[in-house]
Amino acid sequence: MAEQNITRLNINGKELILIGTAHVSKHSAEQVKEVIEAENPDTVCVELDEQRYKAVTDGNQWKDMDIFKVIKEKKASLLLMNLLISSFQKRMAKQFGIKPGQEMIQGIESANDIGAEIVLADRNIQITFARIWHGIGFWGKAKLMTSIIASIFNKEEVSEEDMERMKSEDMLNSVLEEFTRSFPKLKVPLIDERDQYLSQKIKDAPGNKVVAVLGAAHVPGIKEEIKQDHNLEALCEKPPKSKVPKILAWAIPLFIISIIAYTLFNNPAAGMQQIISWVLWNGSFSALGALIAFGHPMAILTALVVAPLSSLSPMLAAGWFAGIAQTYFRRPNVRDFESLSDDVYNFKGFRDNKVSRILLVVVLSNIGSTIGTMIGGADVIRLFLQNFM
């Protein structure tokens, strides 16, 4: 049996066998099957949490999605990002003729075949996202989203030889160094903390022989972290929400309303100019976002009308109303939900699927409204200064 990409450790009297995989490599899935059958471990740990376990084992997960609930619970942006990341992995996997996460599925199937216990060893993905989002700041978020979207629509193919080479530790270290330079704050919650969590779960797994199926990026860190004990509860704490965004969400609209009210009282003509400017900037940019998302004309009109009002209330968002209008006039059918995971392979599918288009309408209308708020607010202040200073 080839020992490439396999790390053997002995910790606390247990034999631990780490398999470093590429998440869309056919060879990785074959190697996982080979190692588990040859080693016959007591436990197989896989780099999945409960949510991703259901995602890779349930091909029909999108069928049960309530799109109205997604919009209402403000999860459209998160779901859209999940779909974008999923589309990249699926495109890579389709290139090599396998399912994304096939090596994890193979680990689970092989564990069941030999009667080994299965441990879902990774941290909850929502906690990881929360800790990432909390730590990278506004420009870091913008840069990260831009990079993810750009990588998805990049049509350059990666050879399987290149992918296998990336699993070697020397190549991997250079990739991580580049990754850290681009997003230095991202590495801690995405790699380092999960190395600690994974290492503790693997170390605590029952039995004397444990096989762990892991993304190759985690193997070097786990080899070091597994020598120490880690507090899983501390690693699963969600970061405290800052009060500053909430304060600003109320303070900015109150400030704008106060300026317009003062101007109307003292100079009605200038006050009307402020109102017109606010309405046009907010409404037009939000409507432009819905238009870019190929929204229904009524969704575009809804964004145009609602944005100037929703921008004055932290409790409302133009994208929600535009998304509801889009859903009403272009209601998704069963086929849209069934084909969602396939349609996100490319831009045309992403655009034409009614579910993903609703998400785009929500997100882009909100982004447009935010831009309109900044420009419109600046113009309101300009008019105030022009008339009273």
KETIDO-705273 format. One record per residue (C-alpha): y, x negated, z negated. Coordinates in steps of 0.001 Angstrom, whole numbers, plus 524288, in hexadecimal, padded with zeros to 5 digits. Each point is the difference from the previous one (the first is absolute). Layout:
# KETIDO-705273
YXZ
...
END
This chain:
# KETIDO-705273
800008000080000
80D4D7FA6B80412
808807FCBD7F44C
80CC680077807A7
80A16808DA7F94D
7F72C801087F3F5
804387FAFE7F2A5
7F6497FEE17F4C6
804A57FFDE7F1DC
7F980800447F2B1
80832806BD7F591
7FB15803FA7F285
7F1E57FE948045B
801EF8088880BF9
7FE157FBDF80DFF
80B7D804B98081D
7FF767FF9180ED7
80CFD80238806EB
7FFD38037480E71
80D227FD9880692
801998098580B42
8099D803E780A89
8023E80EAA7FF2A
7FDDF8025680E80
7F5B67F5A9802FB
7F29A803E280526
7FA3B7F34D7FB0D
804D6802F97F238
7F89C80CE67FF80
7F38E7F95E804D1
8016C7F5237F5FE
801EB809AA7F4D6
7F338806C58038E
7F8E47F31480110
804C17FABE7F2EC
7FD5C80C5A7F826
7F23B8016A80581
7FCF57F1A57FD73
805F57FF3C7F24E
7FBB780D6C7FAF2
80B1E8009E7F5DA
800DC809257F456
80DBA80422803EB
808407FFF080C50
80EC47FFD37FE22
808748045A80B60
80E8F7FDF3801DE
8030E80E877FFAF
806088099C7F68E
7FC3280E537FF21
80A138045B80A19
7FC5C7F5DD80A41
7F1848022C7FD3A
801BF80E44803E9
808007FBD780BCE
7F57E7F6FA80589
7F48F808FB7FCCE
8062680D13803CD
8038B8004280E4F
8057D80DCC7FE94
809D97FD0A7F53F
80BA9804A880824
7FA5080DA18022E
80348804517F22E
80E157FB3D8002D
80A6380A317FCBF
80BC47FB94807F7
8095C8090B7F8B0
7FB747FA217F324
8021E7F23180549
80E258034D8037F
802898073A7F341
7FABE7F4E77F791
8086D7F5F580750
7F4077F8A1804DE
803158004580E86
805017F1FB80035
7F4517FADA7F864
7F65C8074A808B0
806E97FB3380C31
7FF377F1E17FB4D
7F188801C37FCC8
7FDC38053180DBD
8077C7F4AF80611
7F8007F5F77F88B
7F38F8079380320
803608002080E6F
801107F12580028
7F2BD7FE387F974
7F9B780A39808AF
805267F98F80C58
7FA9A7F2EF7FB9C
7F2FE806247FC61
7FF208075180CE0
802137F31B80731
7F3AD7FA9F7F984
7F83980CA1800AF
7FEF68027F7F162
805BA809047F5BD
80B3B7FAFE7F79E
7FA747FC6F7F2CF
7F2597FF26805B6
7FCA37F4747F742
8033A808537F3F5
7F81380B6F8053D
7F4DF7F67A802B6
800EF7FADE7F20D
7FEC680DD07FA9D
7F4BD8038680920
7F89B7F3757FD25
801F1801CF7F157
7FA4C80DB080101
7F4917FADD80817
7FBD67F66F7F551
803AA808CE7F487
80B1C7F74D7FB3E
80B5E805667F83D
80CE9801498074B
80CF27FC347F9C3
80CF7803B380642
806EF7F3A17FBE2
80DD28013080550
80C32805517F988
804DE80D9180391
807767FEB680CC4
80B11808C97FB31
802707F6DB7F487
800317F4458091B
809A6806E180915
80899803CB7F473
800527F2137FAD8
802DD7FA9E80D9E
80AD4809DE802B1
806317FD9F7F2BF
800DD7F15D8019F
805107FD3680DB9
80D60806898002A
806D98079B80AD1
8005E7F54080A4B
7F21F7FBF87FCCB
7FB9580E0280258
8073E8008B80CF1
7FA4F7F2EF8044F
7F235803CE7FBEB
8004980D158071F
8059C7F9A080C2F
7F5617F59A7FFE0
7F516809FA7FE42
804FF808C580AEE
802057F45F8091F
7F22F7FB1B7FD83
7FA3C80D5E802E2
806138013480D6F
7FD357F1D28035E
7F58A800A880A8F
7FBC77F1C87FEF2
7F16C7FF2B7FD92
7F9E17F6FF7F5F2
7F3467F93D8039B
7F49D8016E7F6BC
7FF3F7F11F7FF9E
80DFC7FF9B7FAD1
7FC9380A517F5ED
7F41E7F8867FB62
808067F3827FF3E
809E7807047F774
7F524802137F60B
7FEE47F17E7FD58
807647FC0C7F3CC
8086A7F5A1806B0
804E38099680A3C
8015680A897F5B7
8087B7F7A17F737
809597FD4780B31
800CD80E8F8030A
802FC803167F1BE
80A847F59C7FFA1
806818062C80BDA
7FE5180D6E7F9F0
806857FB6B7F374
80B7F7FA3880758
8027580CD48071E
7FE30808E87F441
7FFF67F7A97F398
800BA80BBD7F6D3
7F52E8073480720
7F5527F61B7FD35
7FFC7802627F14B
7FC3380E8F7FFF0
7F87C7FFB380CD2
7F7FB7F39C7FE1B
8018A7F9847F2AB
7FF0180C117F74E
7F4BC80579807D5
7F9157F2D57FF15
800D6801797F144
7FB7580E2B8003E
7F4D37FD658096C
7FB6D7F4027F884
7FF51807937F337
7F8AC80B6C80629
7F6517F6AF80665
7FE1D7F8887F359
7FDDE80CBD7F86A
7F67E805A480A03
7F29E8031A7FA41
7F41D7F7908029E
7FD027F18C800F9
802407FED080EA5
80BFC805CC80677
803FF7FFCE80E4E
80E6B802A9802CA
804BA803FC80D89
80E277FB9D800FE
80AC87FD84809BA
8001F7F1558022F
80E267FF1B7FB66
7FBA7803027F21B
7F4FB7F6277FEA8
808137F3C37FCAC
807C2807587F5A8
7F418806957FA18
7F9207F2D97FE9E
80B0B7FBD07F6F7
8031880CD67F932
7F1E58030C7FC93
8002A7F4C37F640
8099E807BB7F7B5
8002180D957F9E2
809BB80A0380524
8056680CA37FA52
7FCC180AA3809E4
808B680A087F94A
80BDC7F71580135
7FCFB7FD9E80E5F
7FF7F80EBB80244
80D12803417F9D0
809968062A80965
80D507F9497FFC4
80AB08078F7F8E1
808FE8076280905
80DE17FAE680019
80A6A809CB7FBFE
809E87F9FE80963
7FB428070D80C6A
7FFE580CFF7F8C8
80DC37FDBA7FAC0
804E47FC2B80D7B
7F92880BBF80617
808B0808F07F7C6
80C227F76D7FF19
802277FDF380EA0
7FFAF80E85803CB
808CD8037B7F471
809687F5458041D
80056804FD80E11
801C780E2E7FBBF
80AED7FC147F6AA
8074D7F86A80A89
7FEF480B30809C0
8042080A177F5C7
80BBD7F7D67FBE9
803FB7FDF680E23
7FE8B80E7C80346
80888803B77F47F
80AD07F6518033E
7FED17FF1F80ED0
7F7BC80AED805DB
800AA7FA7380DCD
7FAEC7F2B77FBA3
7F5B0806BC7F7A6
7FB0E8077E80BD4
7FF4A7F32A80774
7F7757FA827F520
7F6FF80BCF8004E
7FEAC7FF6B80ECF
7FD447F1617FF6D
7F5C9801B77F555
7F93180B1C80733
7FFF07F94080D36
7FB507F2B07FB59
7F55A805867F719
7FB5780A9580911
800327F81380C88
7F8A77F4457FA9F
7F5AB808677F968
7FE5F807EB80C83
7FF147F342807A6
7F4D07FBCE7F713
7F8D380CB9802CB
802AF7FE3E80E89
7FA927F21880006
7F3C9805987F96F
7FEBC8099180B79
8026480B4A7F6C0
8006880E4B80411
80DD2804B180382
8001D808717F3B9
7FC467F4317F7A8
80B3F7F85D80619
8094E80B6D7FD97
7FB26801397F206
802B97F1A17FD70
80D9580195805FC
8036B80B9F7F73F
7F9577FBF97F350
8034C7F17C7FF2A
80E6A801747FC36
7FBFE808B57F487
7F3737F9157FBEF
8073B7F3007FF7A
808278059F7F4E0
7F3FA8030E7F7BE
7F5D07F6207FB41
7F67B80B4E7FEEF
7FFF4802A480E9D
7FD4F7F86480C7A
802D5803D780DFE
7F2DC7FAC080473
7F88E809A27F795
8067C80B9A8068C
7FEE87F9FC80D82
7F1987FD437FD62
7FD9180DF07FBA3
806BF8050D80C4A
7F7CD7F6C38084F
7F3A4804CC7F932
803BE80E438020E
802D67FEAD80E87
7F5AF7F59C80306
7F583803667F632
7F4C47F61980032
7F29F8052B80392
7F2A07FB767FBB4
7FF247F67580B59
80C737F9207FBAD
7FA6E7FD697F287
7F2AC7FC2380550
805BB7F672809DC
80AD77FA9C7F749
7F8C97F3997FC58
7FD427FD5580E84
80D61803E58053C
806DA7F5A77F7CE
7FA337F54080885
80C267FFD680885
80DF5804D9800DE
7FCF080B2B80968
7F552805627F746
808897FE757F404
80AF780747806D3
7F7B180AE2805E4
7F7C5803627F410
806D080B737F952
7FCFF7FAEB7F254
8055A7F251801E7
80BAF805948075E
803628087D7F436
7FFAB7F3E17F763
808C17F8CF809A6
8099780B6280013
800AF7FFEE7F120
801B97F1507FEBB
809677FDC480B51
8085C80BD57FC91
801657FABF7F239
8033C7F25D804E2
80A27805C480935
805D1807FE7F4F8
800F27F3CC7F785
8071D7F89980ABF
808DC80BB480243
802FB800AD7F175
804527F1C17FFB8
808848013080C21
8052B80D777FC9F
802D17FC077F1F1
807557F3ED804A0
808188086D80937
80321809B67F52A
804EB7F4B97F79B
807BE7FA8480B93
806E280CED80202
802EF800F87F181
805FE7F26B7FF86
8076C8028280C8E
8069680C147FA50
8020B7FC3D7F1CB
801417F1377FF3A
END
